């Protein structure tokens, strides 16, 4: 993750924390362990001090092996730390700057393990990382992590105190018509509306033997006032702009009262607006995929709503909630872990979304084929939200049919920019990971990496039989 031979070049940040630890393991170490595990992972350096100019300087730990043994004893004590997510290879004693230090590599915890907390109390002992410091999570953040850790996704919950009367039957009728067009002759089309709702996972029988909506059913087909009774901060907001910096010329807002306010009608209204002016079918499909991902992964318990903006040169999708899997895994594809799996299934039934974990790689591939700047993804905490920005610079538009004719220098520049962007957010990556990110062969990724290395922008790292790349510092 960092070059320990040049420790003075680094500063504490959201993924590096230095502690002197000359008198033993500091209490704050466990707060940082929790913070790294619940955020993006990071590196704990024990036996390192931060100088007044913010540079890092190695000290000589008097007994690093004893510190390592003490660390393992505490991290494996469930009364002190909720889960040990480290392997033996996560700790190492390293020589640097004339001294020996203890290096602890903390990965981002799997969603099923989060929140990682200390001292036996998740509401008091859960931390996250912001900048170069740790902060105690709010109860709202802790509950969001606990919801994500559940095997059943939150939208499968049956709302036994809500009746089917809150659903907009016209919205349901439109959904059924679309499904019939996508899947003509499907056996479910013979069912009554209530039976159909049960079949798609939008309703089920409660303890009173009456039908009630699931969370997914309420979100998909419910009227906005009823949805807000369950999710007080629920909001869907789409805005568009005709000229850069100009006024908003179109808006679709769930609280406007002019339409149902449910997710299905929002999806249909936004997808029609996103299609305007776009002749390339792959681009339209990629935008629908981005819209579906935004809704599939939104945490509707959050304080924030879903926001989508279309400007002349870019489209931005913002959904509340963080990643359930790491961004590298999401970009590699093949892993599907949506926050709202019942909603995902409903959209898949009308041929919206792949449901295979290939959504983000597909979007990157389409944007690369167009010669447009690579998509930019940002994960933010407190509150949790994910922002996907898709730039559509007019000067770089290339018809899909002639994508292979993109001038090589322009294509190189776009792909190299994507590599640098990725290595800025993630400290290192293999050529295979970067090939998946770009949607190119591994050989092509290696050519680009060799060129970046010759330009002294990236440097290779050898770890066993594997080679990784990082930005040169």
C-alpha positions as CSV (number, residue, x, y, z in Angstrom):
1,X,0.0,0.0,0.0
2,X,2.9,2.4,0.7
3,X,6.7,2.3,0.2
4,X,8.1,2.0,3.7
5,X,11.5,2.9,2.5
6,X,10.2,6.4,1.9
7,X,7.9,6.8,4.8
8,X,8.6,10.5,5.1
9,X,6.8,11.1,1.8
10,X,3.5,10.0,3.3
11,X,0.9,11.8,5.4
12,X,-1.9,10.5,7.6
13,X,-5.1,10.3,5.6
14,X,-8.3,8.3,5.4
15,X,-6.3,5.1,4.9
16,X,-3.1,5.6,6.9
17,X,-2.8,6.1,10.6
18,X,0.5,6.4,12.6
19,X,0.8,5.8,16.3
20,X,4.0,5.9,18.4
21,X,2.9,2.9,20.6
22,X,6.1,3.3,22.7
23,X,4.2,2.5,25.9
24,X,2.2,-0.4,24.5
25,X,-0.9,-0.6,22.3
26,X,-2.8,2.7,22.6
27,X,-6.5,2.6,23.3
28,X,-7.2,4.7,20.2
29,X,-5.8,1.9,18.0
30,X,-9.0,0.0,18.4
31,X,-11.1,3.0,17.4
32,X,-9.0,3.2,14.2
33,X,-9.4,-0.6,13.7
34,X,-13.2,-0.2,13.8
35,X,-13.1,2.9,11.6
36,X,-10.9,1.4,8.9
37,X,-13.0,-1.8,8.9
38,X,-16.3,0.1,8.6
39,X,-15.0,2.5,5.9
40,X,-12.4,1.7,3.2
41,X,-9.8,-0.3,5.1
42,X,-6.4,1.1,5.9
43,X,-2.9,0.8,7.3
44,X,-2.0,1.1,11.0
45,X,1.7,1.9,11.6
46,X,2.8,1.4,15.1
47,X,6.2,2.8,16.0
48,X,5.7,5.8,13.7
49,X,5.3,9.4,14.8
50,X,3.8,12.4,12.9
51,X,6.3,15.3,12.9
52,X,5.1,19.0,13.0
53,X,5.3,19.2,9.2
54,X,2.9,16.3,9.1
55,X,5.5,13.9,7.6
56,X,5.9,10.4,9.1
57,X,9.0,9.3,10.9
58,X,9.9,5.7,12.1
59,X,10.9,5.1,15.7
60,X,12.4,2.0,17.2
61,X,9.7,-0.1,18.9
62,X,11.3,-1.7,22.0
63,X,9.3,-5.0,21.6
64,X,7.4,-5.2,18.4
65,X,6.8,-9.0,18.7
66,X,5.3,-8.6,22.1
67,X,3.0,-5.8,20.7
68,X,1.9,-8.2,17.9
69,X,1.1,-10.9,20.4
70,X,-0.9,-8.5,22.6
71,X,-2.8,-7.3,19.5
72,X,-3.8,-10.8,18.5
73,X,-5.0,-11.5,22.1
74,X,-7.2,-8.5,22.1
75,X,-8.5,-8.6,18.5
76,X,-9.7,-12.2,19.2
77,X,-11.5,-11.3,22.4
78,X,-15.2,-10.8,21.5
79,X,-15.7,-8.7,24.6
80,X,-13.2,-6.2,23.3
81,X,-13.7,-6.4,19.5
82,X,-16.8,-7.7,17.8
83,X,-15.1,-9.5,14.9
84,X,-11.5,-10.3,14.0
85,X,-11.4,-9.7,10.2
86,X,-7.6,-10.1,9.9
87,X,-5.4,-13.0,8.8
88,X,-1.9,-13.8,10.1
89,X,-0.5,-12.1,7.0
90,X,-2.2,-8.8,8.0
91,X,0.5,-8.1,10.6
92,X,4.2,-7.7,9.9
93,X,7.2,-6.3,11.6
94,X,9.1,-4.1,9.1
95,X,12.5,-2.4,9.1
96,X,12.4,1.2,7.9
97,X,14.4,4.4,8.6
98,X,16.7,2.5,10.9
99,X,13.9,1.3,13.2
100,X,11.5,-1.6,13.4
101,X,7.7,-0.9,13.2
102,X,4.6,-3.0,13.4
103,X,2.4,-2.8,10.3
104,X,-1.3,-3.8,10.5
105,X,-3.3,-4.0,7.3
106,X,-7.0,-3.7,8.0
107,X,-9.3,-4.6,5.1
108,X,-12.8,-3.2,4.6
109,X,-15.1,-5.6,6.4
110,X,-17.7,-7.6,4.6
111,X,-21.2,-6.3,4.9
112,X,-22.2,-9.4,6.9
113,X,-19.6,-8.5,9.6
114,X,-20.4,-4.8,9.8
115,X,-20.6,-2.9,12.0
116,X,-17.2,-3.7,13.5
117,X,-17.3,-2.3,17.0
118,X,-15.4,-2.3,20.3
119,X,-16.1,-2.8,24.0
120,X,-19.3,-4.8,23.4
121,X,-21.6,-2.0,22.4
122,X,-22.3,-1.3,18.7
123,X,-24.2,2.0,19.5
124,X,-21.2,3.4,21.4
125,X,-18.2,1.5,20.0
126,X,-18.7,1.8,16.2
127,X,-16.3,4.2,14.3
128,X,-15.7,5.3,10.8
129,X,-12.9,7.2,9.1
130,X,-13.2,10.8,7.8
131,X,-10.1,12.4,6.5
132,X,-7.2,11.7,8.9
133,X,-9.4,11.1,11.9
134,X,-11.9,8.6,13.4
135,X,-15.4,9.6,14.5
136,X,-18.0,7.7,16.5
137,X,-20.9,6.6,14.3
138,X,-24.4,7.8,15.0
139,X,-27.1,5.3,15.9
140,X,-28.6,5.9,12.4
141,X,-25.3,4.8,10.8
142,X,-25.0,1.8,13.0
143,X,-28.6,0.7,12.2
144,X,-27.9,1.1,8.5
145,X,-25.0,-1.3,8.7
146,X,-27.0,-3.8,10.8
147,X,-29.8,-3.7,8.1
148,X,-27.2,-4.4,5.4
149,X,-25.7,-7.3,7.4
150,X,-29.0,-9.2,7.3
151,X,-29.4,-12.2,5.0
152,X,-32.8,-11.0,3.9
153,X,-32.8,-7.6,2.3
154,X,-34.8,-4.9,3.9
155,X,-37.4,-4.7,1.1
156,X,-38.6,-8.3,1.8
157,X,-40.2,-7.2,5.1
158,X,-43.9,-7.6,5.3
159,X,-45.8,-4.5,6.5
160,X,-48.6,-6.2,8.5
161,X,-50.0,-2.8,9.6
162,X,-50.4,-1.6,6.0
163,X,-53.3,-2.6,3.7
164,X,-53.1,-3.1,-0.1
165,X,-55.3,0.0,-0.4
166,X,-52.2,2.2,-0.4
167,X,-51.0,0.8,-3.7
168,X,-51.7,2.7,-6.9
169,X,-53.6,0.2,-9.1
170,X,-53.0,2.2,-12.3
171,X,-49.3,1.9,-11.7
172,X,-49.6,-1.9,-11.1
173,X,-51.7,-2.1,-14.4
174,X,-49.0,-0.4,-16.3
175,X,-46.4,-2.8,-14.8
176,X,-48.4,-5.8,-15.8
177,X,-48.8,-4.6,-19.3
178,X,-45.1,-4.1,-19.6
179,X,-44.4,-7.5,-18.2
180,X,-46.8,-9.0,-20.7
181,X,-45.0,-7.3,-23.5
182,X,-41.6,-8.6,-22.2
183,X,-42.9,-12.1,-21.4
184,X,-45.9,-12.9,-23.6
185,X,-48.0,-15.8,-22.4
186,X,-46.3,-15.9,-18.9
187,X,-48.4,-17.9,-16.5
188,X,-48.6,-15.1,-14.0
189,X,-50.7,-13.0,-16.4
190,X,-53.7,-15.3,-15.6
191,X,-53.6,-14.3,-11.9
192,X,-55.7,-11.7,-10.3
193,X,-53.9,-8.5,-9.2
194,X,-53.6,-9.7,-5.6
195,X,-52.3,-13.1,-6.7
196,X,-49.9,-11.4,-9.1
197,X,-48.6,-9.1,-6.2
198,X,-47.8,-12.2,-4.2
199,X,-46.1,-13.9,-7.1
200,X,-43.7,-11.0,-7.7
201,X,-43.0,-10.5,-4.0
202,X,-44.9,-7.3,-3.6
203,X,-47.4,-8.7,-1.1
204,X,-48.0,-11.7,1.2
205,X,-50.4,-12.9,3.9
206,X,-49.8,-11.7,7.5
207,X,-50.7,-13.3,10.8
208,X,-54.3,-12.2,10.2
209,X,-54.4,-14.2,6.9
210,X,-55.0,-10.9,5.0
211,X,-52.8,-9.6,2.2
212,X,-50.4,-6.8,3.1
213,X,-47.7,-5.2,1.0
214,X,-44.0,-5.9,1.4
215,X,-41.6,-3.0,1.6
216,X,-40.7,-3.7,-2.0
217,X,-44.4,-3.6,-3.0
218,X,-45.0,-0.4,-1.2
219,X,-42.0,1.3,-2.7
220,X,-42.7,0.0,-6.2
221,X,-46.4,0.7,-6.5
222,X,-47.3,2.7,-3.4
223,X,-48.6,6.3,-3.3
224,X,-46.1,8.8,-2.0
225,X,-48.0,9.7,1.2
226,X,-48.3,6.1,2.2
227,X,-44.6,5.5,1.5
228,X,-43.6,8.4,3.7
229,X,-45.6,6.9,6.6
230,X,-43.0,4.1,6.6
231,X,-40.0,6.0,5.2
232,X,-40.3,9.6,6.5
233,X,-37.4,10.9,4.4
234,X,-38.4,9.2,1.2
235,X,-37.9,11.4,-1.9
236,X,-37.2,10.8,-5.6
237,X,-36.0,13.8,-7.5
238,X,-35.1,14.1,-11.2
239,X,-34.0,17.4,-12.7
240,X,-32.7,18.4,-16.1
241,X,-31.0,21.4,-17.6
242,X,-31.1,22.5,-21.2
243,X,-28.0,24.8,-21.2
244,X,-25.0,24.8,-18.8
245,X,-25.7,26.9,-15.8
246,X,-29.2,27.6,-16.9
247,X,-32.5,27.1,-15.1
248,X,-33.9,23.6,-14.5
249,X,-36.3,23.0,-17.5
250,X,-37.8,19.7,-16.3
251,X,-38.4,18.0,-13.0
252,X,-40.0,14.8,-11.7
253,X,-40.5,14.9,-7.9
254,X,-42.2,12.2,-5.9
255,X,-43.9,14.7,-3.6
256,X,-45.4,16.8,-6.4
257,X,-48.8,15.2,-6.1
258,X,-49.2,15.0,-9.9
259,X,-48.3,11.2,-10.1
260,X,-48.2,8.3,-7.8
261,X,-44.7,8.9,-6.4
262,X,-43.7,5.2,-6.5
263,X,-40.6,3.7,-7.9
264,X,-42.1,2.1,-11.0
265,X,-43.6,5.3,-12.2
266,X,-40.4,7.2,-11.4
267,X,-38.3,4.6,-13.3
268,X,-40.6,4.9,-16.4
269,X,-40.7,8.7,-16.3
270,X,-36.9,9.1,-15.8
271,X,-35.9,6.5,-18.4
272,X,-38.1,8.3,-21.0
273,X,-36.4,11.6,-20.2
274,X,-32.9,10.1,-20.3
275,X,-33.6,8.6,-23.8
276,X,-34.2,12.0,-25.3
277,X,-31.7,13.0,-27.9
278,X,-29.8,9.7,-27.7
279,X,-29.7,7.6,-30.8
280,X,-27.3,4.9,-29.6
281,X,-29.2,2.0,-28.2
282,X,-26.2,0.8,-26.0
283,X,-26.0,4.2,-24.4
284,X,-29.7,4.2,-23.6
285,X,-29.4,0.7,-22.2
286,X,-26.5,1.7,-20.0
287,X,-28.4,4.7,-18.6
288,X,-31.3,2.4,-17.8
289,X,-28.9,0.1,-16.1
290,X,-27.5,3.0,-14.1
291,X,-31.0,4.1,-13.1
292,X,-31.9,0.6,-12.0
293,X,-28.7,0.2,-10.0
294,X,-29.5,3.6,-8.3
295,X,-32.9,2.3,-7.2
296,X,-31.9,-1.3,-6.4
297,X,-29.2,-0.1,-4.0
298,X,-30.9,2.9,-2.3
299,X,-31.3,2.8,1.4
300,X,-34.7,4.4,1.8
301,X,-34.3,4.6,5.6
302,X,-31.6,7.2,5.1
303,X,-32.0,10.9,5.6
304,X,-31.2,11.5,1.9
305,X,-33.3,10.7,-1.1
306,X,-32.6,9.6,-4.6
307,X,-31.3,12.4,-6.8
308,X,-30.8,12.3,-10.6
309,X,-29.7,15.3,-12.6
310,X,-29.2,15.6,-16.4
311,X,-27.1,18.4,-17.7
312,X,-26.0,19.0,-21.3
313,X,-22.6,17.3,-20.7
314,X,-23.3,14.8,-17.9
315,X,-25.8,12.8,-15.9
316,X,-25.4,12.2,-12.2
317,X,-27.1,9.4,-10.2
318,X,-27.1,9.7,-6.4
319,X,-28.5,7.0,-4.1
320,X,-28.5,6.9,-0.3
321,X,-26.5,4.0,1.2
322,X,-22.9,2.8,0.7
323,X,-21.5,-0.1,-1.2
324,X,-22.4,-3.6,0.0
325,X,-19.4,-5.0,-1.8
326,X,-16.1,-3.3,-2.5
327,X,-15.9,-1.1,-5.6
328,X,-13.1,-3.2,-7.1
329,X,-15.4,-6.3,-6.9
330,X,-18.3,-4.3,-8.3
331,X,-16.2,-3.2,-11.3
332,X,-14.9,-6.7,-11.9
333,X,-18.5,-7.9,-12.3
334,X,-20.1,-11.3,-11.6
335,X,-21.1,-10.4,-8.0
336,X,-24.7,-9.3,-7.5
337,X,-25.6,-8.1,-3.9
338,X,-28.3,-5.4,-4.3
339,X,-29.6,-3.7,-1.2
340,X,-33.2,-4.3,-2.4
341,X,-33.2,-7.8,-3.9
342,X,-37.0,-7.9,-4.2
343,X,-37.1,-4.7,-6.1
344,X,-34.3,-6.0,-8.3
345,X,-36.3,-9.1,-9.2
346,X,-39.4,-7.0,-10.0
347,X,-37.3,-4.9,-12.4
348,X,-35.7,-8.0,-13.9
349,X,-39.1,-9.3,-14.7
350,X,-39.7,-6.4,-17.1
351,X,-36.2,-6.7,-18.5
352,X,-34.7,-3.9,-16.5
353,X,-31.2,-4.5,-15.1
354,X,-29.1,-7.6,-15.6
355,X,-29.2,-9.0,-12.0
356,X,-25.8,-10.6,-12.7
357,X,-23.4,-8.1,-11.2
358,X,-22.4,-6.9,-14.7
359,X,-24.1,-3.5,-14.5
360,X,-21.2,-1.3,-13.7
361,X,-18.7,-3.1,-16.1
362,X,-21.3,-2.8,-18.9
363,X,-21.6,0.9,-18.3
364,X,-17.8,1.4,-18.3
365,X,-17.6,-0.6,-21.5
366,X,-20.2,1.5,-23.3
367,X,-18.6,4.7,-22.2
368,X,-15.2,3.5,-23.3
369,X,-16.7,2.5,-26.7
370,X,-18.1,6.0,-27.1
371,X,-14.7,7.6,-26.4
372,X,-16.3,9.5,-23.4
373,X,-14.5,10.2,-20.1
374,X,-14.7,7.2,-17.8
375,X,-17.5,7.1,-15.3
376,X,-16.7,8.5,-11.9
377,X,-17.9,6.8,-8.8
378,X,-17.7,8.4,-5.3
379,X,-18.6,6.8,-2.0
380,X,-19.4,9.3,0.8
381,X,-20.0,8.6,4.5
382,X,-22.0,10.5,7.1
383,X,-24.4,10.4,5.5
384,X,-23.7,7.4,3.3
385,X,-24.3,7.9,-0.4
386,X,-23.0,6.8,-3.7
387,X,-22.6,9.2,-6.7
388,X,-22.1,8.0,-10.3
389,X,-21.3,10.7,-12.8
390,X,-21.5,9.9,-16.5
391,X,-19.9,12.6,-18.7
392,X,-21.1,12.9,-22.2
393,X,-18.8,15.5,-23.7
394,X,-20.0,16.4,-27.1
395,X,-16.5,16.6,-28.6
396,X,-15.9,13.0,-27.8
397,X,-19.1,11.5,-29.1
398,X,-18.3,8.5,-31.3
399,X,-21.1,6.3,-32.8
400,X,-21.1,2.8,-31.4
401,X,-20.9,1.3,-34.9
402,X,-17.5,3.0,-35.4
403,X,-16.2,2.6,-31.9
404,X,-13.2,0.6,-33.2
405,X,-12.2,3.6,-35.3
406,X,-11.6,5.9,-32.3
407,X,-8.2,7.5,-32.9
408,X,-5.6,5.6,-30.8
409,X,-4.1,8.7,-29.0
410,X,-7.6,9.8,-27.8
411,X,-8.5,6.2,-26.7
412,X,-5.1,5.9,-24.9
413,X,-5.7,9.2,-23.1
414,X,-9.2,8.1,-22.0
415,X,-8.1,4.7,-20.8
416,X,-5.0,6.1,-19.0
417,X,-7.2,8.6,-17.2
418,X,-9.4,5.8,-16.0
419,X,-6.4,4.0,-14.6
420,X,-5.1,7.0,-12.8
421,X,-8.6,7.8,-11.4
422,X,-8.9,4.2,-10.1
423,X,-5.4,4.2,-8.5
424,X,-6.2,7.5,-6.9
425,X,-9.2,6.0,-5.1
426,X,-7.7,2.6,-4.5
427,X,-4.0,2.3,-3.6
428,X,-3.1,-0.5,-6.0
429,X,-4.6,-2.8,-8.6
430,X,-3.6,-5.7,-10.8
431,X,-3.6,-5.6,-14.6
432,X,-6.5,-8.0,-14.5
433,X,-8.6,-5.7,-12.3
434,X,-7.7,-2.7,-14.5
435,X,-8.6,-4.7,-17.7
436,X,-12.0,-5.4,-16.2
437,X,-12.4,-1.8,-15.3
438,X,-11.6,-0.6,-18.9
439,X,-13.4,-3.5,-20.6
440,X,-10.3,-4.4,-22.5
441,X,-8.0,-7.4,-22.7
442,X,-5.3,-7.9,-20.1
443,X,-2.6,-7.5,-22.8
444,X,-4.1,-4.1,-23.6
445,X,-4.1,-3.1,-19.9
446,X,-0.4,-4.1,-19.6
447,X,0.5,-1.9,-22.6
448,X,-1.2,1.1,-21.0
449,X,0.5,0.3,-17.6
450,X,3.9,0.0,-19.2
451,X,3.4,3.4,-20.9
452,X,2.3,5.0,-17.6
453,X,5.4,3.4,-16.0
454,X,7.7,4.9,-18.6
455,X,6.0,8.2,-18.0
456,X,6.8,7.7,-14.3
457,X,3.1,7.9,-13.4
458,X,2.7,4.4,-12.0
459,X,5.2,1.9,-10.5
460,X,4.9,-1.9,-10.4
461,X,4.9,-3.8,-7.1
462,X,5.9,-7.5,-6.9
463,X,4.2,-9.6,-4.2
464,X,5.0,-13.2,-4.4
465,X,4.0,-14.3,-7.9
466,X,1.6,-11.4,-8.3
467,X,2.3,-7.9,-9.8
468,X,0.3,-4.8,-8.7
469,X,0.5,-1.2,-9.7
470,X,0.3,2.0,-7.8
471,X,0.7,5.7,-8.4
472,X,4.3,7.0,-8.1
473,X,4.6,9.4,-5.2
